[in-house]
Amino acid sequence: MTKQLNQAEALSVRQIPFAEAEYEQALKLRDEVLRRPLGMSIADDDLSGDADALHIGAFVRSGAEDAPAERLVGTLLLRALDDRTLQMKQVAVEEARRGTGTGRDMVRFAEVLAAELGYGEIVLHARENAVPFYEKLEYTREGERFEEIGIPHYRMRRELG
């Protein structure tokens, strides 16, 4: 999926391989966006499940057509909970890219990929301030507010297909 942002930039969203350079960039972005603002470090997280997860990255390509530069600006991962359900986790978009459709495009890409792989639903734990974003994408809130990593979250779900 590629979207033209302006004459000099194009956004592309794609699956990225675990334990390669793009994954390392995604870890850095997750740390920068999701952990450091809370006074935490991704180095302290249990990343053992990352090897089995599906990783998705959003990239901005800019520069000359003959030598474009590509930069990771968003990431998320999907972990299988069972044969029908994936959990979306670690959704991170560079602060300067928020409100540009980057997060929406990543989530939609994840939904298409999940459906193609035979999954019927995606669940997630949304930070309270992100609930309106997911509601716009047709995710529904389930249950009561709960604390995770010291901040309020809601469980959300979306049926695919």
DSSP file (Angstrom, degrees, kcal/mol; ACC not computed):
  #  RESIDUE AA STRUCTURE BP1 BP2  ACC     N-H-->O    O-->H-N    N-H-->O    O-->H-N    TCO  KAPPA ALPHA  PHI   PSI    X-CA   Y-CA   Z-CA
    1    1 A M              0   0    0      0, 0.0    12,-2.1     0, 0.0     2,-0.4   0.000 360.0 360.0 360.0 124.2    0.0    0.0    0.0
    2    2 A T  E     -A   12   0A   0     10,-0.2     2,-0.4     2,-0.0    10,-0.2  -0.991 360.0-172.8-129.0 136.9    1.5    3.4   -1.1
    3    3 A K  E     -A   11   0A   0      8,-3.1     8,-3.6    -2,-0.4     2,-0.5  -0.996  23.6-129.3-130.3 132.4    0.0    6.8   -0.6
    4    4 A Q  E     +A   10   0A   0     -2,-0.4     6,-0.2     6,-0.2     3,-0.1  -0.705  24.4 179.0 -80.6 122.7    1.4   10.1   -2.0
    5    5 A L  E     -     0   0A   0      4,-1.8     2,-0.3    -2,-0.5     5,-0.2   0.870  65.8 -31.8 -92.0 -44.4    1.7   12.6    0.8
    6    6 A N  E >  S-A    9   0A   0      3,-1.4     3,-0.6     0, 0.0    -1,-0.4  -0.877  81.5 -72.8-156.9-173.1    3.1   15.5   -1.2
    7    7 A Q  T 3  S+     0   0    0     -2,-0.3     3,-0.0     1,-0.2    -3,-0.0   0.793 131.1  38.1 -63.4 -26.1    5.4   15.8   -4.2
    8    8 A A  T 3  S+     0   0    0     54,-0.1    55,-0.6     1,-0.1     2,-0.4   0.590 113.0  56.5-101.8 -11.4    8.4   14.8   -2.2
    9    9 A E  E <   -AB   6  62A   0     -3,-0.6    -4,-1.8    53,-0.2    -3,-1.4  -0.932  49.7-178.1-128.0 146.7    7.0   12.1    0.1
   10   10 A A  E     -AB   4  61A   0     51,-1.5    51,-2.7    -2,-0.4     2,-0.5  -0.996  18.7-142.2-137.2 137.5    5.2    8.8   -0.3
   11   11 A L  E     -AB   3  60A   0     -8,-3.6    -8,-3.1    -2,-0.4     2,-0.4  -0.847  19.7-178.6 -99.3 132.0    4.0    6.6    2.5
   12   12 A S  E     -AB   2  59A   0     47,-2.7    47,-3.3    -2,-0.5     2,-0.4  -0.988  10.6-158.9-128.9 144.2    4.2    2.8    2.2
   13   13 A V  E     + B   0  58A   0    -12,-2.1     2,-0.3    -2,-0.4    45,-0.2  -0.974  25.7 148.2-121.9 132.5    3.0    0.2    4.6
   14   14 A R  E     - B   0  57A   0     43,-2.3    43,-2.9    -2,-0.4     2,-0.2  -0.982  49.9 -87.1-156.6 163.9    4.4   -3.4    4.6
   15   15 A Q  E     - B   0  56A   0     -2,-0.3    41,-0.3    41,-0.2    39,-0.0  -0.547  43.6-152.4 -72.3 141.2    5.2   -6.4    6.7
   16   16 A I  E     - B   0  55A   0     39,-2.8    39,-0.6    -2,-0.2     2,-0.2  -0.912  16.3-109.6-119.0 147.8    8.8   -6.2    8.1
   17   17 A P    >   -     0   0    0      0, 0.0     3,-0.9     0, 0.0     6,-0.5  -0.471  32.9-111.4 -78.2 143.9   11.0   -9.1    9.0
   18   18 A F  T 3  S+     0   0    0      1,-0.2     3,-0.1    -2,-0.2     4,-0.1  -0.422  94.5  12.0 -68.4 144.2   11.9   -9.9   12.6
   19   19 A A  T 3  S+     0   0    0      1,-0.2    -1,-0.2    -2,-0.1     2,-0.2   0.700 102.1 107.7  63.7  25.0   15.4   -9.4   13.8
   20   20 A E  S X> S-     0   0    0     -3,-0.9     4,-2.1     1,-0.0     3,-0.5  -0.663  89.9 -81.5-119.1-178.0   16.6   -7.4   10.7
   21   21 A A  H 3> S+     0   0    0      1,-0.3     4,-2.0    -2,-0.2     5,-0.2   0.854 127.7  51.3 -55.5 -42.1   17.4   -3.7   10.3
   22   22 A E  H 3> S+     0   0    0      1,-0.2     4,-2.0     2,-0.2    -1,-0.3   0.874 109.2  51.2 -65.6 -36.4   13.7   -2.7    9.9
   23   23 A Y  H <> S+     0   0    0     -3,-0.5     4,-2.4    -6,-0.5    -1,-0.2   0.907 108.2  52.1 -64.8 -41.7   12.8   -4.5   13.1
   24   24 A E  H  X S+     0   0    0     -4,-2.1     4,-2.0     1,-0.2    -2,-0.2   0.886 108.9  50.4 -62.0 -38.9   15.6   -2.8   14.9
   25   25 A Q  H  X S+     0   0    0     -4,-2.0     4,-2.2    -5,-0.2    -1,-0.2   0.894 109.1  52.2 -63.7 -39.8   14.2    0.6   13.7
   26   26 A A  H  X S+     0   0    0     -4,-2.0     4,-2.8     2,-0.2    -2,-0.2   0.902 107.4  51.6 -64.7 -41.3   10.7   -0.5   14.9
   27   27 A L  H  X S+     0   0    0     -4,-2.4     4,-2.4     1,-0.2    -1,-0.2   0.922 109.3  50.5 -59.8 -43.9   12.1   -1.3   18.4
   28   28 A K  H  X S+     0   0    0     -4,-2.0     4,-2.4     1,-0.2    -2,-0.2   0.910 112.2  46.9 -61.1 -42.7   13.7    2.2   18.5
   29   29 A L  H  X S+     0   0    0     -4,-2.2     4,-2.8     2,-0.2     5,-0.4   0.910 110.6  52.0 -67.1 -42.2   10.4    3.8   17.5
   30   30 A R  H  X>S+     0   0    0     -4,-2.8     4,-2.5     1,-0.2     5,-0.9   0.911 112.1  47.1 -58.5 -42.7    8.5    1.8   20.0
   31   31 A D  I  X>S+     0   0    0     -4,-2.4     5,-3.0     3,-0.2     4,-1.0   0.935 114.5  46.4 -63.4 -47.1   10.9    2.8   22.7
   32   32 A E  I  <5S+     0   0    0     -4,-2.4    -2,-0.2    -5,-0.2    -1,-0.2   0.887 125.1  29.0 -63.2 -42.5   10.8    6.5   21.7
   33   33 A V  I  <5S+     0   0    0     -4,-2.8    -2,-0.2    -5,-0.1    -3,-0.2   0.855 131.9  27.0 -90.7 -39.0    7.0    6.7   21.4
   34   34 A L  I  <5S+     0   0    0     -4,-2.5    -3,-0.2    -5,-0.4    -2,-0.1   0.749 127.7  26.7-102.9 -26.5    5.6    4.2   23.9
   35   35 A R  I ><XS+     0   0    0     -4,-1.0     5,-2.1    -5,-0.9     3,-1.8   0.869 109.1  56.8-107.2 -52.1    8.2    3.7   26.7
   36   36 A R  G > <S+     0   0    0     -5,-3.0     3,-2.2     1,-0.3    -4,-0.1   0.871 101.5  58.7 -55.3 -41.5   10.4    6.8   27.2
   37   37 A P  G 3 5S+     0   0    0      0, 0.0    -1,-0.3     0, 0.0    -2,-0.1   0.744 108.3  48.5 -60.9 -18.4    7.4    9.2   27.8
   38   38 A L  G < 5S-     0   0    0     -3,-1.8    -2,-0.2     2,-0.1     3,-0.1   0.326 122.3-107.1 -98.8   5.6    6.5    6.9   30.7
   39   39 A G  T < 5S+     0   0    0     -3,-2.2    -3,-0.2     1,-0.3     2,-0.2   0.748  84.4 117.7  74.1  23.8   10.0    6.9   32.1
   40   40 A M      < -     0   0    0     -5,-2.1     2,-0.4    -9,-0.1    -1,-0.3  -0.610  55.9-136.6-115.0 174.6   10.5    3.3   30.9
   41   41 A S    >   -     0   0    0     -2,-0.2     3,-1.8    -3,-0.1     4,-0.3  -0.998  14.8-137.9-134.4 139.3   12.8    1.6   28.5
   42   42 A I  G >  S+     0   0    0     -2,-0.4     3,-1.5     1,-0.3    -1,-0.1   0.746 102.2  74.4 -65.5 -20.8   11.9   -1.1   25.9
   43   43 A A  G 3  S+     0   0    0      1,-0.3    -1,-0.3     3,-0.1     4,-0.1   0.747  94.1  52.8 -61.9 -22.0   15.2   -2.8   27.0
   44   44 A D  G <  S+     0   0    0     -3,-1.8    -1,-0.3     2,-0.1    -2,-0.2   0.532  91.6  99.3 -90.0  -7.6   13.3   -3.8   30.2
   45   45 A D  S <  S-     0   0    0     -3,-1.5     2,-1.0    -4,-0.3    -3,-0.0  -0.432  82.6-114.1 -78.0 152.6   10.3   -5.3   28.2
   46   46 A D        +     0   0    0      1,-0.1     3,-0.4    -2,-0.1    -1,-0.1  -0.794  39.1 172.9 -83.5 106.0   10.0   -9.1   27.6
   47   47 A L    >   +     0   0    0     -2,-1.0     3,-1.7     1,-0.2     4,-0.4   0.218  42.4 111.4 -99.8  12.9   10.4   -9.2   23.8
   48   48 A S  G >  S+     0   0    0      1,-0.3     3,-0.8     2,-0.2     4,-0.3   0.811  74.4  56.3 -60.7 -30.6   10.4  -13.0   23.5
   49   49 A G  G >> S+     0   0    0     -3,-0.4     3,-0.9     1,-0.2     4,-0.5   0.629  85.7  82.4 -75.8 -12.4    7.1  -13.0   21.8
   50   50 A D  G X4 S+     0   0    0     -3,-1.7     3,-0.9     1,-0.2    -1,-0.2   0.821  80.2  64.8 -62.1 -30.6    8.3  -10.7   19.0
   51   51 A A  G <4 S+     0   0    0     -3,-0.8    -1,-0.2    -4,-0.4   -33,-0.1   0.835 108.5  39.2 -62.8 -32.2    9.9  -13.6   17.1
   52   52 A D  G <4 S+     0   0    0     -3,-0.9    28,-0.3    -4,-0.3    -1,-0.2   0.444 100.6  98.0 -96.4  -1.6    6.5  -15.2   16.5
   53   53 A A  S << S-     0   0    0     -3,-0.9     2,-0.5    -4,-0.5    26,-0.2  -0.415  75.7-118.0 -86.6 161.0    4.6  -11.9   15.8
   54   54 A L  E     - C   0  78A   0     24,-2.7    24,-2.4    -2,-0.1     2,-0.4  -0.883  32.4-154.2 -93.8 126.5    3.8  -10.3   12.5
   55   55 A H  E     -BC  16  77A   0    -39,-0.6   -39,-2.8    -2,-0.5     2,-0.4  -0.870  10.0-169.3-109.1 135.5    5.5   -6.9   12.3
   56   56 A I  E     -BC  15  76A   0     20,-2.7    20,-1.8    -2,-0.4     2,-0.4  -0.967   2.8-169.7-125.4 138.3    4.2   -4.0   10.2
   57   57 A G  E     -BC  14  75A   0    -43,-2.9   -43,-2.3    -2,-0.4     2,-0.5  -0.962  15.5-148.0-129.3 146.9    6.0   -0.8    9.3
   58   58 A A  E     -BC  13  74A   0     16,-2.7    15,-3.1    -2,-0.4    16,-1.3  -0.958  24.2-168.1-110.0 129.6    5.0    2.5    7.7
   59   59 A F  E     -BC  12  72A   0    -47,-3.3   -47,-2.7    -2,-0.5     2,-0.5  -0.935  16.2-147.9-124.4 140.5    7.7    4.1    5.8
   60   60 A V  E     -BC  11  71A   0     11,-2.8    11,-2.2    -2,-0.4     2,-0.5  -0.924  13.4-159.4-104.8 130.0    8.1    7.6    4.3
   61   61 A R  E     +BC  10  70A   0    -51,-2.7   -51,-1.5    -2,-0.5     2,-0.3  -0.937  23.1 157.6-108.8 126.1   10.1    7.8    1.1
   62   62 A S  E     +BC   9  69A   0      7,-2.7     7,-3.5    -2,-0.5     2,-0.2  -0.910  25.0  57.1-141.2 169.8   11.5   11.2    0.2
   63   63 A G  S    S-     0   0    0    -55,-0.6    -2,-0.0    -2,-0.3     2,-0.0  -0.571  91.2 -11.9 104.6-170.4   14.3   12.7   -1.8
   64   64 A A    >   -     0   0    0      3,-0.4     3,-0.9    -2,-0.2    -2,-0.1  -0.303  61.0-123.2 -66.5 147.3   15.2   12.4   -5.5
   65   65 A E  T 3  S+     0   0    0      1,-0.3    -1,-0.1     2,-0.2   -57,-0.0   0.826 112.5  51.5 -61.1 -31.8   13.4    9.8   -7.6
   66   66 A D  T 3  S+     0   0    0      1,-0.2    -1,-0.3     0, 0.0    -2,-0.0   0.663 126.7  22.0 -81.5 -15.3   16.8    8.2   -8.6
   67   67 A A  S <  S+     0   0    0     -3,-0.9    -3,-0.4     2,-0.0    -1,-0.2  -0.394  81.2 179.2-147.1  63.8   18.0    8.0   -5.0
   68   68 A P        -     0   0    0      0, 0.0     2,-0.4     0, 0.0    -5,-0.2  -0.370  19.1-141.0 -71.2 147.4   15.0    8.0   -2.6
   69   69 A A  E     -C   62   0A   0     -7,-3.5    -7,-2.7    -2,-0.1     2,-0.4  -0.879  13.2-153.5-104.8 140.8   15.6    7.7    1.2
   70   70 A E  E     -C   61   0A   0     -2,-0.4     2,-0.4    -9,-0.2    -9,-0.2  -0.945  11.8-176.4-120.0 137.4   13.2    5.7    3.3
   71   71 A R  E     -C   60   0A   0    -11,-2.2   -11,-2.8    -2,-0.4     2,-0.4  -0.997  27.9-121.0-136.4 133.8   12.5    6.2    6.9
   72   72 A L  E     +C   59   0A   0     -2,-0.4   -13,-0.3   -13,-0.2     3,-0.1  -0.595  36.0 164.1 -72.8 126.2   10.3    4.2    9.4
   73   73 A V  E     +     0   0A   0    -15,-3.1    21,-2.8    -2,-0.4     2,-0.3   0.444  61.6  21.2-122.0  -6.8    7.6    6.5   10.8
   74   74 A G  E     +CD  58  93A   0    -16,-1.3   -16,-2.7    19,-0.2    -1,-0.3  -0.989  58.2 176.1-159.4 153.9    5.2    3.9   12.3
   75   75 A T  E     +CD  57  92A   0     17,-2.6    17,-2.9    -2,-0.3     2,-0.3  -0.991   4.4 169.5-155.8 156.4    5.0    0.3   13.5
   76   76 A L  E     -C   56   0A   0    -20,-1.8   -20,-2.7    -2,-0.3     2,-0.3  -0.960  17.7-142.9-156.6 165.0    2.7   -2.2   15.1
   77   77 A L  E     -CD  55  89A   0     12,-2.5    12,-3.0    -2,-0.3     2,-0.4  -0.966   2.6-148.9-134.6 156.0    2.7   -5.9   15.7
   78   78 A L  E     -CD  54  88A   0    -24,-2.4   -24,-2.7    -2,-0.3     2,-0.4  -0.985  11.6-169.1-123.5 128.6    0.2   -8.7   15.7
   79   79 A R  E     - D   0  87A   0      8,-2.5     8,-3.4    -2,-0.4     2,-0.3  -0.965  24.9-120.6-118.9 135.4    0.4  -11.8   17.9
   80   80 A A  E     + D   0  86A   0     -2,-0.4     6,-0.2   -28,-0.3     3,-0.1  -0.573  25.9 178.6 -73.3 128.4   -1.8  -14.8   17.5
   81   81 A L  S    S-     0   0    0      4,-3.0     2,-0.3     1,-0.4    -1,-0.2   0.743  73.0 -29.3 -93.9 -33.9   -3.9  -15.6   20.6
   82   82 A D  S    S-     0   0    0      3,-1.4    -1,-0.4     0, 0.0     3,-0.0  -0.874  85.9 -67.1-161.9-169.3   -5.6  -18.6   18.9
   83   83 A D  S    S+     0   0    0     -2,-0.3     3,-0.1     1,-0.2    -3,-0.0   0.658 131.7  32.8 -68.3 -15.0   -6.5  -19.8   15.4
   84   84 A R  S    S+     0   0    0     35,-0.2    36,-2.2     1,-0.1    37,-1.6   0.651 110.4  64.3-111.7 -22.6   -9.1  -17.0   15.1
   85   85 A T  E     - e   0 121A   0     34,-0.2    -4,-3.0    35,-0.2    -3,-1.4  -0.901  49.4-171.9-122.7 133.0   -7.8  -14.0   17.0
   86   86 A L  E     -De  80 122A   0     35,-2.1    37,-2.6    -2,-0.4     2,-0.5  -0.909  18.1-140.9-111.0 145.5   -4.8  -11.7   16.7
   87   87 A Q  E     -De  79 123A   0     -8,-3.4    -8,-2.5    -2,-0.4     2,-0.4  -0.938  12.4-143.5-105.6 125.4   -3.9   -9.2   19.3
   88   88 A M  E     +De  78 124A   0     35,-2.8    37,-0.5    -2,-0.5     2,-0.3  -0.739  32.1 169.3 -85.4 131.8   -2.6   -5.8   17.9
   89   89 A K  E     +D   77   0A   0    -12,-3.0   -12,-2.5    -2,-0.4    37,-0.0  -0.919  42.6  23.3-139.8 162.2    0.2   -4.4   20.1
   90   90 A Q  E     -     0   0A   0     -2,-0.3     2,-0.6     1,-0.2    -1,-0.1   0.842  63.2-178.1  53.9  44.9    2.8   -1.8   20.3
   91   91 A V  E     +     0   0A   0    -15,-0.1     2,-0.4    -3,-0.1   -15,-0.2  -0.667  10.6 170.2 -77.2 118.3    1.2    0.7   17.8
   92   92 A A  E     +D   75   0A   0    -17,-2.9   -17,-2.6    -2,-0.6     2,-0.4  -0.997  16.1 178.6-137.8 131.8    3.6    3.6   17.5
   93   93 A V  E     -D   74   0A   0     -2,-0.4   -19,-0.2   -19,-0.2     5,-0.1  -0.998  41.4-100.4-130.9 134.4    3.6    6.6   15.1
   94   94 A E    >>  -     0   0    0    -21,-2.8     3,-1.6    -2,-0.4     4,-0.7  -0.209  35.0-120.4 -48.4 139.8    6.2    9.4   15.1
   95   95 A E  G >4 S+     0   0    0      1,-0.3     3,-1.2     2,-0.2    -1,-0.1   0.887 112.5  54.5 -54.9 -42.7    4.7   12.4   16.9
   96   96 A A  G 34 S+     0   0    0      1,-0.2    -1,-0.3     3,-0.0    -2,-0.1   0.690 107.6  52.1 -66.4 -17.7    5.1   14.6   13.8
   97   97 A R  G X4>S+     0   0    0     -3,-1.6     3,-1.6   -24,-0.2     5,-0.6   0.505  80.0 116.2 -96.9  -7.0    3.2   12.0   11.7
   98   98 A R  T <<5S+     0   0    0     -3,-1.2    -3,-0.0    -4,-0.7    -4,-0.0  -0.387  77.5  24.9 -66.4 139.4    0.1   11.7   13.9
   99   99 A G  T 3 5S+     0   0    0     -2,-0.1    -1,-0.3     1,-0.0    -2,-0.0   0.499  96.5  98.2  85.9   4.4   -3.1   12.9   12.3
  100  100 A T  T < 5S-     0   0    0     -3,-1.6    -2,-0.1     0, 0.0    -3,-0.0   0.442 102.5-101.8-101.7  -1.5   -1.7   12.2    8.8
  101  101 A G  T  >5S+     0   0    0     -4,-0.2     4,-2.7     3,-0.0     5,-0.2   0.405  89.0 120.9  95.6  -1.7   -3.4    8.9    8.3
  102  102 A T  H  ><S+     0   0    0     -5,-0.6     4,-2.1     2,-0.2     5,-0.2   0.948  77.6  43.3 -61.4 -50.0   -0.3    6.9    9.0
  103  103 A G  H  > S+     0   0    0     -6,-0.2     4,-2.5     1,-0.2     5,-0.2   0.919 114.3  50.9 -62.1 -44.6   -1.8    5.0   12.0
  104  104 A R  H  > S+     0   0    0      1,-0.2     4,-2.7     2,-0.2     5,-0.2   0.922 110.1  49.8 -58.2 -45.7   -5.0    4.4   10.1
  105  105 A D  H  X S+     0   0    0     -4,-2.7     4,-2.2     1,-0.2    -1,-0.2   0.881 110.9  49.5 -64.6 -37.9   -3.2    3.0    7.1
  106  106 A M  H  X S+     0   0    0     -4,-2.1     4,-2.5    -5,-0.2    -1,-0.2   0.929 112.0  47.8 -65.6 -44.1   -1.1    0.6    9.3
  107  107 A V  H  X S+     0   0    0     -4,-2.5     4,-2.3     2,-0.2    -2,-0.2   0.928 112.5  48.6 -63.7 -44.8   -4.2   -0.7   11.0
  108  108 A R  H  X S+     0   0    0     -4,-2.7     4,-2.2     2,-0.2    -1,-0.2   0.905 111.4  50.1 -62.3 -40.9   -6.1   -1.2    7.8
  109  109 A F  H  X S+     0   0    0     -4,-2.2     4,-2.7    -5,-0.2    -1,-0.2   0.928 110.3  51.0 -60.8 -44.8   -3.0   -3.0    6.3
  110  110 A A  H  X S+     0   0    0     -4,-2.5     4,-2.7     1,-0.2    -2,-0.2   0.890 109.2  50.8 -60.5 -40.5   -2.9   -5.2    9.5
  111  111 A E  H  X S+     0   0    0     -4,-2.3     4,-2.4     2,-0.2    -1,-0.2   0.914 111.1  47.3 -65.2 -43.1   -6.6   -6.0    9.1
  112  112 A V  H  X S+     0   0    0     -4,-2.2     4,-2.6     2,-0.2    -2,-0.2   0.936 113.8  47.9 -63.2 -46.6   -6.2   -7.1    5.4
  113  113 A L  H  X S+     0   0    0     -4,-2.7     4,-1.7     2,-0.2    -2,-0.2   0.927 111.5  50.6 -60.1 -45.8   -3.2   -9.2    6.3
  114  114 A A  H  <>S+     0   0    0     -4,-2.7     5,-2.5     1,-0.2     4,-0.2   0.922 111.8  47.0 -58.8 -45.8   -5.0  -10.8    9.2
  115  115 A A  H ><5S+     0   0    0     -4,-2.4     3,-1.6     1,-0.2    -1,-0.2   0.911 109.6  53.5 -63.7 -42.4   -8.0  -11.7    7.0
  116  116 A E  H 3<5S+     0   0    0     -4,-2.6    -1,-0.2     1,-0.3    -2,-0.2   0.826 107.5  52.2 -61.4 -30.7   -5.8  -13.1    4.3
  117  117 A L  T 3<5S-     0   0    0     -4,-1.7    -1,-0.3    -5,-0.2    -2,-0.2   0.425 125.3-103.2 -86.8   1.1   -4.1  -15.3    6.9
  118  118 A G  T < 5S+     0   0    0     -3,-1.6    -3,-0.2     1,-0.3     2,-0.2   0.568  71.4 143.3  93.5   9.9   -7.5  -16.6    8.0
  119  119 A Y      < -     0   0    0     -5,-2.5    -1,-0.3    -6,-0.2   -34,-0.2  -0.576  35.3-160.6 -82.9 148.9   -8.0  -14.7   11.2
  120  120 A G        +     0   0    0    -36,-2.2    40,-3.1    -2,-0.2     2,-0.3   0.561  65.4  18.0-106.8 -11.6  -11.6  -13.5   12.1
  121  121 A E  E     -eF  85 159A   0    -37,-1.6   -35,-2.1    38,-0.3     2,-0.4  -0.997  53.7-145.7-157.3 158.0  -10.9  -10.8   14.6
  122  122 A I  E     -eF  86 158A   0     36,-2.3    36,-2.2    -2,-0.3     2,-0.3  -0.994  17.8-172.5-124.5 133.8   -8.4   -8.4   16.1
  123  123 A V  E     +eF  87 157A   0    -37,-2.6   -35,-2.8    -2,-0.4     2,-0.3  -0.851   8.5 172.1-117.8 159.7   -8.3   -7.4   19.8
  124  124 A L  E     -eF  88 156A   0     32,-2.2    32,-2.9    -2,-0.3     2,-0.7  -0.986  36.7-121.6-158.9 162.3   -6.2   -4.8   21.5
  125  125 A H  E     - F   0 155A   0    -37,-0.5     2,-0.4    -2,-0.3    30,-0.2  -0.941  38.0-159.9-108.0 105.5   -5.6   -2.9   24.7
  126  126 A A  E     - F   0 154A   0     28,-2.9    28,-2.1    -2,-0.7     5,-0.1  -0.712  19.5-119.0 -92.3 132.9   -6.0    0.7   23.8
  127  127 A R  E >>  - F   0 153A   0     -2,-0.4     3,-2.2    26,-0.2     4,-0.7  -0.429  35.6-111.4 -59.8 145.1   -4.6    3.5   25.9
  128  128 A E  G >4 S+     0   0    0     24,-2.5     3,-1.0     1,-0.3    -1,-0.1   0.855 118.0  53.6 -52.2 -40.4   -7.5    5.7   27.0
  129  129 A N  G 34 S+     0   0    0     23,-0.3    -1,-0.3     1,-0.2     4,-0.2   0.661 107.6  52.4 -71.9 -13.5   -6.4    8.6   24.8
  130  130 A A  G <> S+     0   0    0     -3,-2.2     4,-1.8     1,-0.1     3,-0.4   0.515  80.6  94.4 -96.5  -7.1   -6.3    6.3   21.7
  131  131 A V  H <X S+     0   0    0     -3,-1.0     4,-2.6    -4,-0.7     5,-0.2   0.898  82.6  52.5 -54.7 -46.3   -9.9    4.9   22.1
  132  132 A P  H  > S+     0   0    0      0, 0.0     4,-1.9     0, 0.0    -1,-0.2   0.876 106.6  54.9 -60.2 -35.3  -11.5    7.6   19.8
  133  133 A F  H  > S+     0   0    0     -3,-0.4     4,-0.7    -4,-0.2    -2,-0.2   0.947 112.4  41.8 -59.1 -49.4   -8.9    6.7   17.1
  134  134 A Y  H ><>S+     0   0    0     -4,-1.8     5,-2.2     1,-0.2     3,-0.6   0.852 109.3  58.1 -70.5 -34.1   -9.8    3.0   17.2
  135  135 A E  H ><5S+     0   0    0     -4,-2.6     3,-1.8     1,-0.2    -1,-0.2   0.891 101.9  55.6 -62.3 -37.4  -13.6    3.7   17.4
  136  136 A K  H 3<5S+     0   0    0     -4,-1.9    -1,-0.2     1,-0.3    -2,-0.2   0.779 105.3  53.7 -62.6 -25.2  -13.3    5.6   14.1
  137  137 A L  T <<5S-     0   0    0     -4,-0.7    -1,-0.3    -3,-0.6    -2,-0.2   0.188 127.2-101.5 -96.0  16.0  -11.8    2.4   12.7
  138  138 A E  T < 5S+     0   0    0     -3,-1.8     2,-0.4     1,-0.3    21,-0.2   0.727  73.1 144.2  74.0  26.2  -14.8    0.4   13.9
  139  139 A Y      < -     0   0    0     -5,-2.2     2,-0.4    -8,-0.1    -1,-0.3  -0.760  39.1-143.1 -89.3 143.2  -13.3   -1.2   17.0
  140  140 A T  E     -G  157   0A   0     17,-2.8    17,-1.8    -2,-0.4     2,-0.2  -0.874  11.7-119.4-112.5 143.0  -15.7   -1.5   19.9
  141  141 A R  E     -G  156   0A   0     -2,-0.4     2,-0.4    15,-0.2    15,-0.2  -0.530  27.8-164.0 -76.8 140.8  -14.8   -1.1   23.6
  142  142 A E  E     -G  155   0A   0     13,-3.1    13,-0.8    -2,-0.2    -1,-0.0  -0.995  45.5 -20.7-128.6 130.3  -15.3   -4.1   25.8
  143  143 A G  E    S-     0   0A   0     -2,-0.4     2,-0.1    11,-0.1     3,-0.1  -0.128  92.3 -34.8  76.4-169.2  -15.5   -4.1   29.6
  144  144 A E  E     -     0   0A   0      1,-0.1    11,-0.3    10,-0.1    -2,-0.1  -0.428  67.8 -86.6 -90.3 161.2  -14.3   -1.6   32.1
  145  145 A R  E     -     0   0A   0     -2,-0.1     2,-0.3     9,-0.1     9,-0.2  -0.380  50.7-175.9 -62.0 143.0  -11.2    0.6   32.1
  146  146 A F  E     -G  153   0A   0      7,-2.4     7,-3.1    -3,-0.1     2,-0.4  -0.942  25.1-109.2-140.5 163.1   -8.1   -1.1   33.5
  147  147 A E  E     +G  152   0A   0     -2,-0.3     2,-0.3     5,-0.2     7,-0.0  -0.783  33.5 169.8 -97.0 136.2   -4.5   -0.2   34.3
  148  148 A E  E >  S-G  151   0A   0      3,-2.3     3,-2.2    -2,-0.4    -2,-0.0  -0.980  74.7  -4.9-143.3 134.8   -1.6   -1.5   32.2
  149  149 A I  T 3  S-     0   0    0     -2,-0.3    -2,-0.0     1,-0.3    -1,-0.0   0.799 130.8 -59.7  45.4  34.1    2.0   -0.2   32.5
  150  150 A G  T 3  S+     0   0    0      1,-0.2    -1,-0.3     0, 0.0    -3,-0.1   0.535 118.5  94.3  81.8   7.2    0.6    2.4   34.9
  151  151 A I  E <  S- G   0 148A   0     -3,-2.2    -3,-2.3    -5,-0.0    -1,-0.2  -0.948  81.2 -92.6-132.1 154.4   -1.9    4.1   32.5
  152  152 A P  E     + G   0 147A   0      0, 0.0   -24,-2.5     0, 0.0     2,-0.3  -0.377  47.5 172.9 -68.3 137.9   -5.6    3.6   31.8
  153  153 A H  E     -FG 127 146A   0     -7,-3.1    -7,-2.4   -26,-0.3     2,-0.3  -0.904  21.0-149.7-135.5 163.1   -6.6    1.2   28.9
  154  154 A Y  E     -F  126   0A   0    -28,-2.1   -28,-2.9    -2,-0.3     2,-0.4  -0.991  23.0-121.9-130.9 143.2   -9.7   -0.4   27.4
  155  155 A R  E     -FG 125 142A   0    -13,-0.8   -13,-3.1    -2,-0.3     2,-0.3  -0.691  37.2-174.9 -79.1 136.3  -10.0   -3.7   25.7
  156  156 A M  E     -FG 124 141A   0    -32,-2.9   -32,-2.2    -2,-0.4     2,-0.3  -0.928   8.2-167.1-134.0 158.2  -11.3   -3.3   22.1
  157  157 A R  E     -FG 123 140A   0    -17,-1.8   -17,-2.8    -2,-0.3     2,-0.3  -0.990   9.0-170.6-145.8 148.9  -12.3   -5.7   19.4
  158  158 A R  E     -F  122   0A   0    -36,-2.2   -36,-2.3    -2,-0.3     2,-0.3  -0.957  19.1-139.6-142.3 126.0  -13.1   -5.7   15.7
  159  159 A E  E     -F  121   0A   0     -2,-0.3     2,-0.3   -21,-0.2   -38,-0.3  -0.624  24.7-136.8 -76.7 139.8  -14.5   -8.6   13.7
  160  160 A L              0   0    0    -40,-3.1   -48,-0.0    -2,-0.3    -1,-0.0  -0.714 360.0 360.0 -98.6 149.1  -12.9   -8.9   10.3
  161  161 A G              0   0    0     -2,-0.3    -1,-0.2   -40,-0.0   -40,-0.1   0.441 360.0 360.0  81.7 360.0  -14.7   -9.6    7.0
